[in-house]
Amino acid sequence: MKIRIKKNLKNIVVTFFLFFSTLLVIRSCFLDVFNIPSNSMNDKLFVSDKVIINKTHYSGLLSGILKWLNAKDDLQPRDILVFKLDSNEKSFYIKRCIALPGQNIEILNEDVKVNGSKFNEDSHVLFRFKIFYKSYHRLERFFSKAGIDYFNADLVRNSNYLSLNLNLGEYKLLIESMEVDSIQIDVPTTKTAKSTASKRKFDVNNLQLIKIPYKGMTIKLNAKNYRVYNVLIKKYEGFIIKLYNDEFRLNGKKITTYTFKKDYIFVLGDNRNNSKDSRHYGPIPISNVTGKYMFKLANNF
């Protein structure tokens, strides 16, 4: 009897050891659990949601070997990524990839264009819309029928229009209905913020055309490129380029060009009016990415 108990206990210990060893390997090399820290990814992900991320090519124990083998992940626009702004900080961020290395991006009145074409936004992306309606009561009935929670969408009612937050899926339903005269993005006239990188104030709804750097990309150093890329070069590439009497100097030597050492991406939060992202801190290196979003766990997990 004692021998059987010892044997069963041994089997239980071995089973638990194998289970936790396997779990440790999975979380160290392949997958991990991440808690959503803010509302910047509403209407897709919400505060305290738990999500599974794939870290195989980014921060898992195998990532170094995969990079050495030049086995890169197939990163695509609209992928949701977890990353750090600084490799030494503890805070993580989660945003959607918009532009890849070498692509051009510009934003005009919240309208995002990549390489000159309107970006194909995900249906969960939230914008503020101004809705001119025919009948408010009919519009209310349509919202209820379509399952649109307009009371929790920062609703502002005026005499002939509503201003509220809608995701693009809800916007499409509204456009296809017969309940509105017209609908347009409600762009604040003076929405400015201070860049976390350069400390300059800027309009978050508008971004002049910039090229996302890639490893090996060479830029000519001039006033415009210096303004756009200088902080990025200092923070992520570790070089301080100084401007003296219209001359650019690196380590005391005059230079006229700079060649980037890393690949970068441009990221945005889905909740466009409530997100700090690449509009504030600029493009981020792919090397700062921790993992790629796979799916959300059940709320009661």
N, C-alpha and C positions, 0 to 999 in steps of 0.2 A: 504493500500500500504506500509506504513512504517513498519507495523507488519510483512508483507511478506518479506521485505528487511532484517529486523532484524533476522527473522527465517532463511533465506538463508545464511546470514553472519555467524550465529551461526553454521549452518551445515558445512560451509566451514572451520571454525576454528576447529571444532571437527574432521573433516576429516584430516586436516593437523596435528593436535595433535596426532591422532591415527597412521597416517602414520609415523611421525618422532619417535614416541614412539616405534613402531614396528621395525623401522630401527635401533634404538638405542639398543633394546634388541637383535636383530640379530647380530649386530657388537660387542656387549659386550659378548655374550654367544656362538655364533656359527660360524659366518663367518666374514671375514674382507678383505679389499683391500690392496695389497702390491705392491709397485713400485720396479722394478728390479734395483738395484743400480750399477751393474757392468756387464762386459762381461764374467764373469766366468761360466755362464750357456749357452753360445752359444754352440751349434746351436739350442737349444731348446727355450731359453728365451733370450731376448736382453734388453739392457739398456733402461730404461723408460717404458718397457712393464708393464701393470697393470694386476695383477693376483689375483684370489680369493683363499684364504686359509681357511681351516677348522681348527678352533682353539678350538673346543668343548672340547677335551680331554687334551689340553695343556695349554692354557692361558685364556680361556673364564671364565666367572663368575661361570659356572657350573663345571669347571675342578676340583676344590677342592673337591666338593661333589662326583664327579665320582672317584677321587683317593681314597677318604675315603671308597667308596663302592667297591674299587678294580676293577672298570670297566675300563680296559685299552684299548687303541686304538690298532688295529691290524697293528702295524708298520711293514713294509716289506722292504727288500733291493730294491733299485731303486726308492723308494718314494722320492719325492722332498720336502725338509723341509725348513721352515724359522725359524731362531734361533738367539740367542744372545750368544756371547762368554762370556760375563760377564752380570749377571742379572741386574747390576746397570747401564750399558751403554745404550746409546740411539740408537746406530747403530745396524741394522739387517743384517743378512747374509742369503743367500739361496744356498743350495747345495743338492746333491743327497746322500741319505743314501746308504752305501755300505756294512757295516758289523754291525751286531746286538750284544747286550750283550752276552758274552761267546764265540763268534766266533773268529777264528784265521784269521789274514789277513797278506799278504805279497805282495810286489810289486817288480817285477824283470824286468828291462828295460820297464817300463810302463805297463807290463802285470800284472793285478790284480788277485790274487788268494784268495779265502775265503774258509777256512777249507780244503785247499789243492786242490780245484777245480777252474778252470778258471772262473772268474766272468762273468755272462751273462750281458754284458753291453747294455745299451739302444742305439738304432740306431742313436740318436742325438749326442752322445758323439764324440767330436772332437779330432783327433790325427793328428800329422804331418807324412806324408807318403813319402817314396822315391819310385817313379814309373819309372821302366825301360821299355821303350817303343820301339815298332817296327818302327812306323812312327809317327812323331810329328803331322803332318797335319791330319792324320786319328784319332789320339787321340784328337785333337782339335775338330774335327767334332763330335766325340762321346760325349765330354763334352757338346757341344751345344745341341745335341739331347737329352741328359739325363738331361739337365737343371742344370748342375753343373757350378757354377759361379767361375771358377778357377782364374780369374784375381783378385778377391777380397779374395783370399785364401793364401796370402803371397807367391805367386809363385816364385820359383827360378829354372831357367832352366840351365841344364848342357848339355854336349855333347850327353849323352845317357840316361839321366834320368831327371825327374822333382822332386822337393821337394815342397810340398804344404800341406795345411790343408784340410782334408776331414772328414766328419762325417762317422760313421760306415755304414750307409745306402748307402752313395755314394761309400764307399769302396767295399761293396758287389756287387753293380752294375758293378764296374770296374773289380772285380775278375771274374765275370760271362761273361764279354765281351772277345773278342779275340784281343784286342788292346794293351795289355801289355805283356811283357816277364815275369816280376815278379814285386811284390809290397811288401814293408816291412815298418814297423814303422821306421821313421827316428828319432832315439834317439840321442840327443846331447851327445857328449862324456864327457863333463865337465859341466853339468848343476847343479850347487849347489846353495843353498839358506841358509839363516840363520833362524833357528827356532824361531818363535815368543814366544815360551814357554821357551826353554832352552838357546837360543842365540847361540847354537852351529851350525856350518856349516854342511850340509849334502847333499846327492844326492837326489833330489826330484823324480828321476825316479826309485829309488830303496829303499825299506823299508824292514828291517829284520822282520821276523815273530814275531808278537805280539798278545797277547790275549786281546780282548776288555773286560774291566772289567764289572761285573754285581754285583748288590747288594748282599752281602754275600760271594763274591769271596775272598778267602784268598790266599795271595802270600807269599812266603818265601823271606825275605829280604836278597838280595845279591847285588853284584856290578851291575850286569846286570839289575835286576828288579828296583833297586834304580834309575839307569840312565833312564829307560823307564818310570817309573810311579811317580817319586818324584814330579815333577812340577805339574802333574795332581792332586795328592793328596793334595798338598799345595793350588792350585788355586780353586779347586772345592769342596774339602772335608774339607778344613779349618784346616788341621793338618800339622805341620812342623816336618818332620823327619830329624834328624841331624846325620851325620856320624862322630864318634870320635874313632880314633885308631881301625878301623875295627869293631866298634860296632855301632849299630843303636839305637838312643834314641828318645823317644817321651815324651815331658814334663819332661825331666831329667831321665826318666826310660828306662832301656834297654829293647828293643823288638827284636824279631826274625821274626815276621810275621806281616802282616797288612791285615785287612778285609775291603773291600770297602763298602761304605754306599749308593752308587748310581749306577744306570744303565747307561751305556755309549754306544755311537754309533760312527762309523767311517764314515766321510762324504768326498766326493770329488766333485769338480766342473766338469761339462761336458767338458768345454774348458780346457783340461788337462795341456796344456803348458802355460796357462794364468789364473791360479786360485790359490789362497791361501786357503788351506783347512786343513784337518786333517794331511796331510803330513807335514804341517808347525806347527800347534798348537795342534796336537794330538787329541784323541777322545774327544767328548763333552758329557756332561750329557743330558739324555733325558729331564730332568727337565728344561733345557735351551731352549727347542724347543717351539716356539710360535704357529706354526700351520703347516698343511700339504697342499701342493699345490693341487688345484682341477682343475682349468682351467684358460686360459688366456682370458682377455677381448679383444674385437675388438679394433684395434689401434685408431679408431676415437671415442672411448667411452668417 
